[in-house]
Amino acid sequence: MENLLISWQEFLRGKRKRKDVAEFSLRFSDNIFLLHQELKNKAYRHGGYQAFKINDPKPRQIHKAGVRDRLVHHAIYRILYPYFDRKFIFDSYSCRVGKGTHRAINRFRDFGRIVSKNNTRTCWILKCDIRKFFASINHGVLKNILEKYIRDEDVLWLLAQVIDSFDSTENGSGFRVPLTSLRTGKPGMIEKRGLPLGNLTSQLLVNIYMNELDQFAKRELKTKYYLRYADDFAVFHPDRKYLEYLIPKISEFLGSKLKLALHPDKVFIKALNAGVDFLGWTHFPRHRVLRTATKRRMLKKLKHKSKPEVVASYLGLILHGNTYKLLLSIKRLS
């Protein structure tokens, strides 16, 4: 109960005026007591999702759970995040306290300097991306990974309720797609897969899932200069042939162990001095510039919406790169 009450206070931040939150608050004591009893007696069942699309910049499908389910997500996250965070490699930067995109791009810069010996030799970078990442997370594989770390059957049961509440293999009618519709073989149903973009727990679960790749890269492949942000990861090395050797090794591990696939159009090896795109920036040996598409989208938005807070957020972003000309353009538009 204490965890639920603390989680509720954290969940409320910035949401007090929302209709669904206000409705839950009206009968808060009854709702929280009932939820606690359901969890205690293993009678809890995760509800459905409200789906909507966003563009950030590419279209994404977001699935929003109900208030009581999101409260459970917070309660789970509060306990499990500190435990798992200690098990992640240092150079995993997505959805972690003290990490984030800015730390990731600075580490990218540092790796480039180290491998290139302060820009005195060529630094090659293998950059990879996972195809349909969130939609491809295999539920069975994820549960097996969790069982390696968690012994408490009640916790595993609760995590299964959250994981199985979403299935990207269902069609629009809610029926599961038959196995034979995707590949030949024995009749049956496709294994459940997919995590919803929008769940707080999804952020933690994908890091637990991809930690298997991180450990493989560091322990088995012995990659010294490797970093990952969500499903984007990069390996630095002075020898291009070594990076070419890594691609089939990584692909085979992803396919056999995690049932994931590299995105065929987003795997490349480039020299740092030619400019390498990573997390919205194009990186060079001595500087980095905002990705052209990001810059154009930013200037287009400012022409229609130049509120002080919007301008301030963009100025805060571009301070992390070499963007003097872009800074002048933004000041002119604002």
Phi, psi and omega in degrees: 000319180301318179297319179296319181292318178294319180297324179296318179296321178290320181295326185294336187304117178077007184236003187302327186271357180286143188301311184294325178290319179297321179294319177295323183291331182302322179239049188301312183300314180295316183295317183288324179293316179297317179298316180299317179296319180296318179293317181297321183266005182058034176261355181294134174229129181293139179279186181277188184233150171259120185263140172207161184253147173228164175237113184220051358271338181279153182299135177225144177264117179258138178241120184255124178276167177290169185299313183296325179288322178292330174295318177297319178302316180297319181296320177295312184299318182303322184274317188276330183302310181300325181294312184283330182301328179289343183265348180282154176290160181299320187267039167251122195243354185275130173053047177228141179298131180081006179245233178100179186294321183294319176296323181294315182288331175289323176293322176302314177299315181296317179299320178300318180292320182293310184293325180275002183053056182057047174065032178256353174213166184289132175251117178264143182231126171266119181245128183228159181215145179270137180285127178045061192303295185299322182288345186258357180297119183277124185297319180296316179296316180299316180295321178297321178296315180299323180294338178290333186253334187245126180261338185288116183295328180293319179294317179297321177298314181295317178298324178296322177300318181288314182298314185279001178285350183224140181214111181284354180271357177281145176273184185298338181274355181090359178271143181285142182287131180296150181301320186290347179284344181248326179204156179283158181148195181294143179296149181159193182247150177294144176299144179298142176207164178103139172238143183284132169290117182134333176281135175298322180295331181298324180300317180287316184296323179289329176291322176297318180297310184283346174299333176297318176293317180303314181294322177297315181296319183278318187270319183270310181278344178060037178284120183279320184248084184228136174216155183220141170229110185057243180258006174265127177218155185220146177233133182252138178196149179283349183247114180298321183298327177296318179293324176297324179294327183288328188304306179295330178295313180293316180300317181294319179296314180300316182291314186280322185265323186245354180056043176240166179224144174293144176287119186299334182264000185233029174243121181207159173240123181224153173281142182300325182290349176270352181092121182238126181279123178207122177055045174086357180238149172260118188261135176236171182303321186245359180198172173219147181233153180295140177306137185305315181298321179294318180297314180297319180295321179297312181294325178295318179294321182293333178294330182258338186212095183246046177295148182306320182290328178291314179300317181298321181293320178293320179296322177296323179293310189286347177294346181272008179215188179266093192224041184299315181295321178294323178300317178296320179297318180295319180294325177294318182288332182267000000 
